[in-house]
Amino acid sequence: MTIEERLRLWEQRLEEYEASGQSVLVWCEEKSITPRQFYYWRKKLRSAQSGMDQRVKWISLNHDFRKSAGLAADSIAVHVGRVTVEIRKGFDQHLFREIVQVLQTI
């Protein structure tokens, strides 16, 4: 059984439980499911759904932060702790990853 199939199965089971009006223990016993399984899947599905429900909210800023930070127009600034790293087009991704890993240990 794939993970998608298991997720659908548990979504159905949890809907059945909600509709039953029974306690978790009684419902689980009737379905030959352990309460531990029930709570595990309920938590897993709720956290997955809450992650999908969170929407990204964008706001418009009318300020050129690059200019005030002294950055080139074709660059971005990445802040790692108290350090700012300026990245320009064509940067070495592997080197950048190593730099960030070192900075995180400081």
Secondary structure, 3 states (H helix, E strand, C coil): CCHHHHHHHHHHHHHHHHHHCCCHHHHHHHHCCCHHHHHHHHHHHHHHHHHHHCCCCCCCCCCCHHHHHCCCCCEEEEEECCEEEEEECCCCHHHHHHHHHHHHHC
